[in-house]
Structure formats: structure tokens, C-alpha cells
Amino acid sequence: MSDSIFSGTDRREKVFKMLFSAEYNNQGEAEDIYASFFEEGEKIPQDGYVRDTFIGALNFASESDLLIEADSKKWKASRMSAVTRTILRLASYELLKTDLPPRVAINEAVELAKEFGEDGSPAFVNGILNRIAKDAGKM
């Protein structure tokens, strides 16, 4: 399968699904977890974005949780739904550790929340990520 058929949104959705799965099904180093998706026959774009973002977001998860909790007012990351927490982890990594424009990272996260999250998740994700971006001087 050619990587050119995967859009940026497709790649991000794949990373989200991999991160969500990794939280429950895999233990070990990020590189090993990433490799396990290929062993299971997953159709994953073989490009730098998917690999780098998956490994980066997975390694940044603890730091992301601290940022999320600081801006979520009374919500610990562990109390959030796994979907919302995973979306926020992915987007906070993209906001703070990549060159992706902040508005794009936030908008893509909101779209993931609309597709996979529960009621109220898109607005919650948008609010948290806007505060994280502002706190980091990105907006």
C-alpha cells in the first residue's frame, strides 16, 4: 500500500489509534511497541510522521498529563475517558514538540474528539488545548 494514499488526517488518526491501543495492550519501550503493530499486520503508513509522532507522543505522555491536569481545572488525566486523554496527549505533543501550526493541531484534535469522543469531548479538548498553547506562548 502506497503511503501517498494516506492524508495527514489519516496518519494522525492512525497514530491516535496506535496510542490508544498501546495504553492497554503493550508494555515496553516505544520503539518495540511501534514495531509490534507491524507484526500484527496493521496497515500503517511507513513514513516519518507516524513513527516519530507515535514514539514522541508515547514518550511525552507523562509530561502531557501534567500539562492537561494543570489546564483542566479539577480533572486528573486518569479520570478522563481514555479516548479524550489519548487525543489530548497526541495534540499536546504536536503543539509543543513539532512544527505543526497550533491551530492545525487543535483543529485536528477536535475532529478526532468529534469522531471518537463522547458528548462534550470536542469542546473540552478545544478548551484544554487552547490553554496549553497559550501557556506555552504558541498563541
DSSP file (Angstrom, degrees, kcal/mol; ACC not computed):
  #  RESIDUE AA STRUCTURE BP1 BP2  ACC     N-H-->O    O-->H-N    N-H-->O    O-->H-N    TCO  KAPPA ALPHA  PHI   PSI    X-CA   Y-CA   Z-CA
    1    1 A M              0   0    0      0, 0.0     2,-0.2     0, 0.0    43,-0.0   0.000 360.0 360.0 360.0 129.6    0.0    0.0    0.0
    2    2 A S    >   -     0   0    0      1,-0.1     3,-1.3    43,-0.1     4,-0.2  -0.507 360.0-139.7 -76.3 138.3    1.4    3.3   -1.0
    3    3 A D  G >  S+     0   0    0      1,-0.2     3,-1.8    -2,-0.2    -1,-0.1   0.744  95.6  75.7 -66.6 -22.5    1.9    6.0    1.7
    4    4 A S  G 3  S+     0   0    0      1,-0.3    -1,-0.2    41,-0.0    -2,-0.0   0.675  84.3  64.2 -67.5 -14.8    0.7    8.6   -0.7
    5    5 A I  G <  S+     0   0    0     -3,-1.3     2,-0.6     2,-0.1    -1,-0.3   0.598  86.3  86.5 -83.1  -8.8   -2.9    7.5   -0.3
    6    6 A F    <   -     0   0    0     -3,-1.8     2,-0.1    -4,-0.2    -3,-0.0  -0.812  69.2-151.4 -93.7 123.1   -2.8    8.5    3.4
    7    7 A S     >  -     0   0    0     -2,-0.6     4,-2.5     1,-0.1     5,-0.2  -0.318  33.4-100.8 -79.9 172.1   -3.7   12.1    4.2
    8    8 A G  H  > S+     0   0    0      1,-0.2     4,-2.4     2,-0.2     5,-0.2   0.891 127.1  50.9 -59.3 -39.5   -2.3   14.0    7.2
    9    9 A T  H  > S+     0   0    0      2,-0.2     4,-2.6     1,-0.2    -1,-0.2   0.901 108.7  51.2 -65.3 -41.1   -5.6   13.4    8.9
   10   10 A D  H  > S+     0   0    0      2,-0.2     4,-2.2     1,-0.2    -2,-0.2   0.917 111.1  48.3 -60.8 -43.4   -5.4    9.7    8.1
   11   11 A R  H  X S+     0   0    0     -4,-2.5     4,-2.4     2,-0.2    -2,-0.2   0.921 111.9  48.8 -63.8 -44.0   -1.9    9.5    9.5
   12   12 A R  H  X S+     0   0    0     -4,-2.4     4,-2.7     1,-0.2    -2,-0.2   0.910 110.3  51.2 -64.3 -42.0   -3.0   11.3   12.7
   13   13 A E  H  X S+     0   0    0     -4,-2.6     4,-2.5     1,-0.2    -1,-0.2   0.899 109.5  51.0 -61.7 -39.9   -6.0    9.1   13.2
   14   14 A K  H  X S+     0   0    0     -4,-2.2     4,-2.4     2,-0.2    -2,-0.2   0.921 110.3  48.6 -63.9 -43.5   -3.7    6.0   12.8
   15   15 A V  H  X S+     0   0    0     -4,-2.4     4,-2.9     2,-0.2     5,-0.2   0.925 110.4  52.2 -61.6 -44.0   -1.3    7.5   15.4
   16   16 A F  H  X S+     0   0    0     -4,-2.7     4,-2.7     1,-0.2    -2,-0.2   0.939 111.0  46.6 -56.1 -48.8   -4.3    8.1   17.7
   17   17 A K  H  X S+     0   0    0     -4,-2.5     4,-2.4     1,-0.2    -1,-0.2   0.882 112.7  49.9 -64.0 -38.1   -5.5    4.5   17.4
   18   18 A M  H  X S+     0   0    0     -4,-2.4     4,-2.8     2,-0.2    -1,-0.2   0.916 112.0  47.4 -66.1 -42.8   -2.0    3.2   18.0
   19   19 A L  H  X S+     0   0    0     -4,-2.9     4,-1.7     2,-0.2    -2,-0.2   0.913 112.2  50.1 -64.0 -42.4   -1.6    5.3   21.1
   20   20 A F  H  X S+     0   0    0     -4,-2.7     4,-0.7    -5,-0.2    -2,-0.2   0.933 114.3  44.5 -61.0 -46.4   -5.0    4.2   22.4
   21   21 A S  H >X S+     0   0    0     -4,-2.4     4,-2.7     1,-0.2     3,-1.0   0.901 109.2  56.5 -64.2 -42.0   -4.1    0.6   21.8
   22   22 A A  H 3X S+     0   0    0     -4,-2.8     4,-1.1     1,-0.3    -1,-0.2   0.822  97.3  63.3 -62.3 -31.5   -0.7    0.9   23.3
   23   23 A E  H 3< S+     0   0    0     -4,-1.7    -1,-0.3     1,-0.2    -2,-0.2   0.833 119.8  22.2 -62.6 -30.5   -2.1    2.2   26.6
   24   24 A Y  H << S+     0   0    0     -3,-1.0    -2,-0.2    -4,-0.7    -1,-0.2   0.709 129.2  36.9-108.4 -26.6   -3.9   -1.1   27.2
   25   25 A N  H  < S+     0   0    0     -4,-2.7     2,-0.4    -5,-0.1    -3,-0.2   0.583 102.9  57.1-111.9 -10.8   -2.1   -3.7   25.2
   26   26 A N     <  -     0   0    0     -4,-1.1     2,-0.3    -5,-0.3    -1,-0.1  -0.939  46.7-173.8-132.1 146.1    1.6   -3.1   25.2
   27   27 A Q        +     0   0    0     -2,-0.4     2,-0.3     2,-0.1    -4,-0.0  -0.943  47.9  47.7-127.5 153.4    4.4   -2.7   27.6
   28   28 A G  S    S-     0   0    0     -2,-0.3     2,-0.1     4,-0.1    -2,-0.1  -0.761  90.4 -11.4 121.3-164.5    8.0   -1.8   26.9
   29   29 A E     >  -     0   0    0     -2,-0.3     4,-2.4     1,-0.1     3,-0.3  -0.409  61.1-117.6 -76.0 149.8   10.0    0.7   25.0
   30   30 A A  H  > S+     0   0    0      1,-0.2     4,-2.7     2,-0.2     5,-0.2   0.878 114.1  54.0 -55.8 -42.3    8.2    2.9   22.5
   31   31 A E  H  > S+     0   0    0      1,-0.2     4,-2.3     2,-0.2    -1,-0.2   0.900 110.2  46.8 -60.6 -41.5   10.3    1.5   19.6
   32   32 A D  H  > S+     0   0    0     -3,-0.3     4,-1.7     2,-0.2    -1,-0.2   0.889 111.9  50.1 -68.6 -39.4    9.3   -2.0   20.5
   33   33 A I  H  X S+     0   0    0     -4,-2.4     4,-0.8     2,-0.2    -2,-0.2   0.928 110.6  50.3 -63.4 -44.2    5.6   -1.1   20.8
   34   34 A Y  H >X S+     0   0    0     -4,-2.7     3,-1.1     1,-0.2     4,-0.6   0.936 109.7  50.5 -58.6 -47.2    5.7    0.6   17.4
   35   35 A A  H >X S+     0   0    0     -4,-2.3     4,-1.4     1,-0.3     3,-0.9   0.824 100.0  65.5 -61.6 -32.0    7.3   -2.5   15.8
   36   36 A S  H 3X S+     0   0    0     -4,-1.7     4,-1.4     1,-0.3    -1,-0.3   0.788  91.4  63.1 -64.5 -26.4    4.6   -4.7   17.3
   37   37 A F  H <<>S+     0   0    0     -3,-1.1     5,-2.0    -4,-0.8    -1,-0.3   0.844 103.8  48.1 -66.7 -31.8    1.9   -3.0   15.2
   38   38 A F  H X<5S+     0   0    0     -3,-0.9     3,-1.4    -4,-0.6    -1,-0.2   0.850 106.6  56.1 -75.1 -35.1    3.6   -4.3   12.1
   39   39 A E  H 3<5S+     0   0    0     -4,-1.4    -2,-0.2     1,-0.3    -1,-0.2   0.814 103.7  55.5 -64.7 -29.2    3.9   -7.8   13.5
   40   40 A E  T 3<5S-     0   0    0     -4,-1.4    -1,-0.3     1,-0.0    -2,-0.2   0.404 120.1-109.6 -85.5   2.8    0.1   -7.8   14.0
   41   41 A G  T < 5 +     0   0    0     -3,-1.4    -3,-0.2     1,-0.2    -2,-0.1   0.644  57.3 166.1  82.2  14.8   -0.4   -6.9   10.3
   42   42 A E      < -     0   0    0     -5,-2.0     2,-1.1     1,-0.1    -1,-0.2  -0.355  40.5-126.6 -61.6 140.9   -1.6   -3.4   10.8
   43   43 A K        +     0   0    0     -2,-0.0    -1,-0.1     2,-0.0    -5,-0.1  -0.805  45.9 165.4 -89.4  99.8   -1.7   -1.3    7.6
   44   44 A I        -     0   0    0     -2,-1.1     2,-0.1   -43,-0.0   -33,-0.1  -0.956  44.0-108.6-121.5 132.4    0.3    1.7    8.8
   45   45 A P        -     0   0    0      0, 0.0     2,-1.3     0, 0.0     6,-0.1  -0.394  28.0-138.1 -57.8 132.2    1.8    4.4    6.6
   46   46 A Q        +     0   0    0      4,-0.1     2,-0.3    -2,-0.1   -43,-0.1  -0.437  60.4 117.4 -92.1  60.7    5.6    3.8    6.7
   47   47 A D  S  > S-     0   0    0     -2,-1.3     4,-1.7     1,-0.1     5,-0.2  -0.799  76.9-106.5-125.7 169.4    6.6    7.4    7.0
   48   48 A G  H  > S+     0   0    0     -2,-0.3     4,-3.0     1,-0.2     5,-0.4   0.836 111.5  61.1 -62.6 -35.2    8.4    9.5    9.5
   49   49 A Y  H  > S+     0   0    0      2,-0.2     4,-2.8     1,-0.2     5,-0.4   0.956 106.9  43.3 -60.3 -51.2    5.3   11.3   10.8
   50   50 A V  H  > S+     0   0    0      2,-0.2     4,-2.4     1,-0.2     5,-0.2   0.951 120.7  40.6 -61.4 -50.9    3.6    8.2   12.0
   51   51 A R  H  X S+     0   0    0     -4,-1.7     4,-2.6     2,-0.2     5,-0.3   0.959 119.8  43.4 -62.5 -52.8    6.7    6.7   13.6
   52   52 A D  H  X S+     0   0    0     -4,-3.0     4,-2.6    -5,-0.2     5,-0.2   0.891 117.0  45.9 -63.8 -40.8    8.1    9.9   15.1
   53   53 A T  H  X S+     0   0    0     -4,-2.8     4,-2.9    -5,-0.4     5,-0.3   0.912 113.6  48.7 -71.2 -42.0    4.7   11.2   16.3
   54   54 A F  H  X S+     0   0    0     -4,-2.4     4,-2.4    -5,-0.4     5,-0.2   0.967 117.9  39.8 -60.0 -53.0    3.8    7.8   17.9
   55   55 A I  H  X S+     0   0    0     -4,-2.6     4,-2.3    -5,-0.2    -2,-0.2   0.914 118.1  48.8 -65.2 -43.1    7.1    7.4   19.7
   56   56 A G  H  X S+     0   0    0     -4,-2.6     4,-1.5    -5,-0.3    -2,-0.2   0.935 113.8  44.7 -62.2 -47.6    7.3   11.1   20.6
   57   57 A A  H  < S+     0   0    0     -4,-2.9     4,-0.4    -5,-0.2    -1,-0.2   0.881 113.2  51.4 -66.5 -38.0    3.7   11.2   22.0
   58   58 A L  H >< S+     0   0    0     -4,-2.4     3,-0.8    -5,-0.3     4,-0.3   0.922 113.5  44.0 -64.7 -43.4    4.2    8.0   23.9
   59   59 A N  H 3< S+     0   0    0     -4,-2.3     3,-0.3     1,-0.2     4,-0.2   0.745 115.2  49.9 -71.9 -23.1    7.4    9.2   25.5
   60   60 A F  T 3X S+     0   0    0     -4,-1.5     4,-3.0    -5,-0.2    -1,-0.2   0.403  81.1 103.1 -93.1  -0.4    5.8   12.6   26.2
   61   61 A A  H <> S+     0   0    0     -3,-0.8     4,-2.6    -4,-0.4    -1,-0.2   0.869  78.9  48.2 -56.9 -44.5    2.7   11.1   27.8
   62   62 A S  H  > S+     0   0    0     -4,-0.3     4,-1.6    -3,-0.3    -1,-0.2   0.922 115.1  45.4 -64.4 -42.8    3.6   11.8   31.5
   63   63 A E  H  > S+     0   0    0     -4,-0.2     4,-1.9     2,-0.2    -2,-0.2   0.900 111.8  53.0 -65.6 -40.6    4.6   15.4   30.7
   64   64 A S  H  X S+     0   0    0     -4,-3.0     4,-3.0     1,-0.2     5,-0.2   0.919 105.3  54.7 -58.6 -44.4    1.4   15.8   28.6
   65   65 A D  H  X S+     0   0    0     -4,-2.6     4,-2.7     1,-0.2    12,-0.2   0.890 106.5  51.0 -59.5 -40.0   -0.7   14.5   31.6
   66   66 A L  H  X S+     0   0    0     -4,-1.6     4,-2.0     2,-0.2    -1,-0.2   0.913 112.8  45.7 -63.3 -42.3    0.8   17.2   33.8
   67   67 A L  H  X S+     0   0    0     -4,-1.9     4,-1.3     2,-0.2    -2,-0.2   0.909 113.2  50.0 -66.0 -42.5    0.0   19.9   31.3
   68   68 A I  H  X S+     0   0    0     -4,-3.0     4,-0.8     1,-0.2     3,-0.4   0.932 112.1  47.2 -61.7 -47.2   -3.5   18.6   30.8
   69   69 A E  H >< S+     0   0    0     -4,-2.7     3,-0.5     1,-0.2     4,-0.4   0.865 107.8  56.1 -65.0 -36.1   -4.2   18.5   34.5
   70   70 A A  H 3< S+     0   0    0     -4,-2.0    -1,-0.2     1,-0.2    -2,-0.2   0.817 118.0  34.2 -64.9 -29.6   -2.8   22.0   35.0
   71   71 A D  H 3< S+     0   0    0     -4,-1.3    -1,-0.2    -3,-0.4    -2,-0.2   0.379 103.5  73.0-107.6   3.6   -5.3   23.3   32.5
   72   72 A S  S << S-     0   0    0     -4,-0.8    -1,-0.1    -3,-0.5    -2,-0.1   0.441  87.6-136.9-101.8   1.9   -8.3   21.1   33.1
   73   73 A K  S    S-     0   0    0     -4,-0.4    -3,-0.1     1,-0.2     3,-0.1   0.901  79.9  -3.8  44.5  95.0   -9.4   22.5   36.4
   74   74 A K  S    S+     0   0    0     -5,-0.2     2,-0.6     1,-0.2    -1,-0.2   0.441 106.8 110.8  78.7   3.5  -10.4   19.7   38.8
   75   75 A W        -     0   0    0     -6,-0.3     2,-0.3    -7,-0.1    -3,-0.2  -0.937  52.9-154.8-114.0 120.2   -9.8   16.9   36.3
   76   76 A K    >>  -     0   0    0     -2,-0.6     3,-1.5     1,-0.1     4,-0.7  -0.663  26.5-122.9 -81.7 145.8   -7.0   14.4   36.7
   77   77 A A  G >4 S+     0   0    0     -2,-0.3     3,-1.0     1,-0.3     8,-0.1   0.863 112.4  60.4 -57.5 -36.0   -5.9   12.8   33.4
   78   78 A S  G 34 S+     0   0    0      1,-0.2    -1,-0.3     7,-0.0     4,-0.1   0.726 101.9  53.1 -66.3 -20.9   -6.6    9.4   34.9
   79   79 A R  G <4 S+     0   0    0     -3,-1.5    -1,-0.2     2,-0.1    -2,-0.2   0.616  91.9  92.1 -88.4 -14.2  -10.2   10.4   35.4
   80   80 A M  S << S-     0   0    0     -3,-1.0    -3,-0.0    -4,-0.7    -5,-0.0  -0.381  93.4 -90.1 -75.4 157.4  -10.8   11.4   31.8
   81   81 A S     >  -     0   0    0      1,-0.1     4,-2.7    -2,-0.1     5,-0.2  -0.348  36.2-117.3 -62.1 151.7  -12.0    8.9   29.3
   82   82 A A  H  > S+     0   0    0      1,-0.2     4,-2.2     2,-0.2     5,-0.2   0.853 114.8  53.8 -61.1 -34.9   -9.2    7.0   27.6
   83   83 A V  H  > S+     0   0    0      2,-0.2     4,-2.4     1,-0.2    -1,-0.2   0.958 111.4  43.2 -64.8 -50.7  -10.2    8.5   24.2
   84   84 A T  H  > S+     0   0    0      1,-0.2     4,-2.6     2,-0.2    -2,-0.2   0.916 114.4  50.6 -62.5 -43.9  -10.1   12.1   25.5
   85   85 A R  H  X S+     0   0    0     -4,-2.7     4,-2.3     1,-0.2    -1,-0.2   0.907 111.4  48.4 -61.0 -42.8   -6.9   11.5   27.3
   86   86 A T  H  X S+     0   0    0     -4,-2.2     4,-2.5    -5,-0.2    -2,-0.2   0.909 111.4  49.4 -66.2 -42.4   -5.2   10.0   24.2
   87   87 A I  H  X S+     0   0    0     -4,-2.4     4,-2.7     1,-0.2     5,-0.2   0.929 112.6  47.9 -61.1 -45.1   -6.4   12.8   22.0
   88   88 A L  H  X S+     0   0    0     -4,-2.6     4,-2.6     2,-0.2     5,-0.2   0.877 111.2  50.7 -65.4 -37.9   -5.1   15.4   24.4
   89   89 A R  H  X S+     0   0    0     -4,-2.3     4,-2.0    -5,-0.2    -1,-0.2   0.939 112.8  45.8 -64.2 -46.7   -1.7   13.6   24.7
   90   90 A L  H  X S+     0   0    0     -4,-2.5     4,-2.3     1,-0.2    -2,-0.2   0.942 116.5  44.4 -61.3 -48.7   -1.3   13.4   21.0
   91   91 A A  H  X S+     0   0    0     -4,-2.7     4,-2.9     1,-0.2    -1,-0.2   0.875 110.5  53.0 -68.6 -37.6   -2.3   17.0   20.4
   92   92 A S  H  X S+     0   0    0     -4,-2.6     4,-2.3    -5,-0.2     5,-0.3   0.893 110.0  49.9 -66.6 -36.0   -0.2   18.4   23.3
   93   93 A Y  H  X S+     0   0    0     -4,-2.0     4,-2.8    -5,-0.2     5,-0.4   0.954 112.8  46.0 -61.8 -48.8    2.8   16.6   21.8
   94   94 A E  H  X S+     0   0    0     -4,-2.3     4,-0.9     1,-0.2     6,-0.4   0.886 114.0  49.9 -62.6 -38.1    2.1   18.1   18.4
   95   95 A L  H  < S+     0   0    0     -4,-2.9    -1,-0.2     1,-0.2    -2,-0.2   0.918 124.5  25.4 -63.1 -44.7    1.5   21.5   19.9
   96   96 A L  H  < S+     0   0    0     -4,-2.3    -2,-0.2    -5,-0.2    -3,-0.2   0.669 128.3  35.5-101.1 -19.1    4.7   21.6   21.9
   97   97 A K  H  < S+     0   0    0     -4,-2.8     2,-0.3    -5,-0.3    -3,-0.2   0.395 108.2  55.0-121.6   2.3    7.2   19.3   20.2
   98   98 A T  S  < S-     0   0    0     -4,-0.9   -45,-0.0    -5,-0.4     0, 0.0  -0.785  79.0-115.4-129.0 174.8    6.6   19.7   16.5
   99   99 A D        +     0   0    0     -2,-0.3    -4,-0.1     2,-0.1    -5,-0.1   0.335  69.2 129.3 -90.7   5.9    6.4   22.4   13.9
  100  100 A L  S    S-     0   0    0     -6,-0.4    -2,-0.2     1,-0.1     5,-0.0  -0.410  72.0-104.2 -61.8 131.4    2.7   21.9   13.2
  101  101 A P    >>  -     0   0    0      0, 0.0     4,-2.1     0, 0.0     3,-0.8  -0.340  27.6-124.1 -57.4 136.6    0.8   25.2   13.5
  102  102 A P  H 3> S+     0   0    0      0, 0.0     4,-2.6     0, 0.0     5,-0.2   0.865 109.3  54.3 -52.4 -42.5   -1.1   25.3   16.8
  103  103 A R  H 3> S+     0   0    0      1,-0.2     4,-2.6     2,-0.2     5,-0.2   0.870 108.8  49.4 -62.1 -35.4   -4.4   25.9   15.1
  104  104 A V  H <> S+     0   0    0     -3,-0.8     4,-2.8     2,-0.2     5,-0.2   0.939 111.0  48.7 -68.4 -46.5   -4.0   22.8   13.0
  105  105 A A  H  X S+     0   0    0     -4,-2.1     4,-1.9     1,-0.2    -2,-0.2   0.917 115.5  44.6 -58.8 -44.3   -3.0   20.6   16.0
  106  106 A I  H  X S+     0   0    0     -4,-2.6     4,-2.4    -5,-0.2    -2,-0.2   0.935 113.9  48.5 -67.4 -46.6   -6.1   21.9   17.9
  107  107 A N  H  X S+     0   0    0     -4,-2.6     4,-2.2    -5,-0.2    -2,-0.2   0.910 111.6  49.7 -61.8 -42.8   -8.5   21.6   15.0
  108  108 A E  H  X S+     0   0    0     -4,-2.8     4,-2.1     1,-0.2    -1,-0.2   0.890 110.8  50.5 -63.8 -38.5   -7.3   18.0   14.2
  109  109 A A  H  X S+     0   0    0     -4,-1.9     4,-2.4    -5,-0.2    -2,-0.2   0.903 109.1  51.0 -65.6 -41.3   -7.7   17.1   17.9
  110  110 A V  H  X S+     0   0    0     -4,-2.4     4,-2.2     2,-0.2    -2,-0.2   0.899 108.9  51.8 -62.9 -40.0  -11.3   18.5   17.9
  111  111 A E  H  X S+     0   0    0     -4,-2.2     4,-2.0     2,-0.2    -2,-0.2   0.904 109.1  49.7 -64.3 -40.4  -12.1   16.5   14.8
  112  112 A L  H  X>S+     0   0    0     -4,-2.1     4,-3.1     1,-0.2     5,-0.5   0.909 110.2  51.4 -61.5 -40.9  -10.8   13.3   16.5
  113  113 A A  H  X5S+     0   0    0     -4,-2.4     4,-1.6     1,-0.2    -2,-0.2   0.870 108.5  51.4 -65.0 -36.5  -12.9   14.1   19.5
  114  114 A K  H  <5S+     0   0    0     -4,-2.2    -1,-0.2     1,-0.2    -2,-0.2   0.898 117.4  39.1 -65.0 -39.6  -16.0   14.5   17.3
  115  115 A E  H  <5S+     0   0    0     -4,-2.0    -2,-0.2    -5,-0.2    -1,-0.2   0.886 135.3  14.7 -79.4 -39.3  -15.4   11.2   15.7
  116  116 A F  H  <5S+     0   0    0     -4,-3.1    -3,-0.2    -5,-0.2    -2,-0.2   0.636 107.0  84.2-114.3 -17.7  -14.3    9.1   18.6
  117  117 A G  S  <<S-     0   0    0     -4,-1.6     2,-0.1    -5,-0.5     3,-0.1  -0.177  73.4-106.1 -86.1 177.5  -15.2   11.0   21.8
  118  118 A E    >   -     0   0    0      1,-0.2     3,-2.2    -2,-0.0    -1,-0.1  -0.373  57.9 -59.3 -92.3 175.6  -18.3   11.3   23.8
  119  119 A D  T 3  S+     0   0    0      1,-0.3    -1,-0.2     2,-0.1    -5,-0.0  -0.295 127.2  19.6 -55.5 137.5  -20.7   14.3   24.0
  120  120 A G  T 3> S+     0   0    0     -3,-0.1     4,-2.1     1,-0.0    -1,-0.3   0.223  93.3 109.4  86.6 -14.6  -18.9   17.4   25.2
  121  121 A S  H <> S+     0   0    0     -3,-2.2     4,-3.0     1,-0.2     5,-0.3   0.902  71.8  54.4 -63.5 -43.2  -15.5   16.0   24.3
  122  122 A P  H  > S+     0   0    0      0, 0.0     4,-2.4     0, 0.0    -1,-0.2   0.927 112.2  43.6 -58.9 -44.0  -14.8   18.3   21.4
  123  123 A A  H  > S+     0   0    0      2,-0.2     4,-2.4     1,-0.2    -2,-0.2   0.901 114.9  49.7 -67.3 -40.1  -15.4   21.5   23.5
  124  124 A F  H  X S+     0   0    0     -4,-2.1     4,-2.5     2,-0.2     5,-0.2   0.937 112.6  46.9 -62.4 -48.1  -13.4   20.1   26.4
  125  125 A V  H  X S+     0   0    0     -4,-3.0     4,-2.5     1,-0.2     5,-0.3   0.924 112.4  50.7 -60.0 -46.4  -10.5   19.2   24.1
  126  126 A N  H  X S+     0   0    0     -4,-2.4     4,-2.2    -5,-0.3    -1,-0.2   0.923 111.8  47.1 -58.4 -47.0  -10.6   22.6   22.4
  127  127 A G  H  X S+     0   0    0     -4,-2.4     4,-1.9     2,-0.2    -2,-0.2   0.927 113.7  46.3 -63.1 -46.9  -10.6   24.4   25.7
  128  128 A I  H  X S+     0   0    0     -4,-2.5     4,-2.5     1,-0.2    -2,-0.2   0.932 114.5  47.1 -63.0 -46.3   -7.7   22.4   27.2
  129  129 A L  H  X S+     0   0    0     -4,-2.5     4,-2.7    -5,-0.2    -1,-0.2   0.867 109.0  53.7 -68.3 -35.7   -5.5   22.7   24.1
  130  130 A N  H  X S+     0   0    0     -4,-2.2     4,-2.4    -5,-0.3    -1,-0.2   0.914 111.2  47.0 -62.5 -41.0   -6.1   26.4   23.7
  131  131 A R  H  X S+     0   0    0     -4,-1.9     4,-2.9     2,-0.2    -2,-0.2   0.908 111.9  49.9 -67.1 -41.0   -5.0   26.9   27.3
  132  132 A I  H  X S+     0   0    0     -4,-2.5     4,-1.8     2,-0.2    -2,-0.2   0.933 112.5  48.0 -62.1 -44.6   -1.9   24.7   26.8
  133  133 A A  H  <>S+     0   0    0     -4,-2.7     5,-3.0     2,-0.2     6,-0.7   0.912 113.8  46.5 -62.9 -42.8   -1.0   26.6   23.7
  134  134 A K  H ><5S+     0   0    0     -4,-2.4     3,-1.6     1,-0.2    -2,-0.2   0.923 110.5  52.5 -66.1 -43.9   -1.4   30.0   25.4
  135  135 A D  H 3<5S+     0   0    0     -4,-2.9    -1,-0.2     1,-0.3    -2,-0.2   0.845 111.2  48.0 -59.1 -33.6    0.6   28.9   28.4
  136  136 A A  T 3<5S-     0   0    0     -4,-1.8    -1,-0.3    -5,-0.2    -2,-0.2   0.422 116.4-114.7 -88.2   0.8    3.4   27.8   26.1
  137  137 A G  T < 5S+     0   0    0     -3,-1.6    -3,-0.2    -4,-0.2    -2,-0.1   0.751  81.0 124.8  72.4  23.6    3.3   31.1   24.2
  138  138 A K      <       0   0    0     -5,-3.0    -4,-0.2    -6,-0.2    -5,-0.1   0.612 360.0 360.0 -88.8 -13.9    2.2   29.3   21.0
  139  139 A M              0   0    0     -6,-0.7    -5,-0.2    -9,-0.1    -1,-0.1   0.315 360.0 360.0-138.1 360.0   -0.9   31.5   20.6
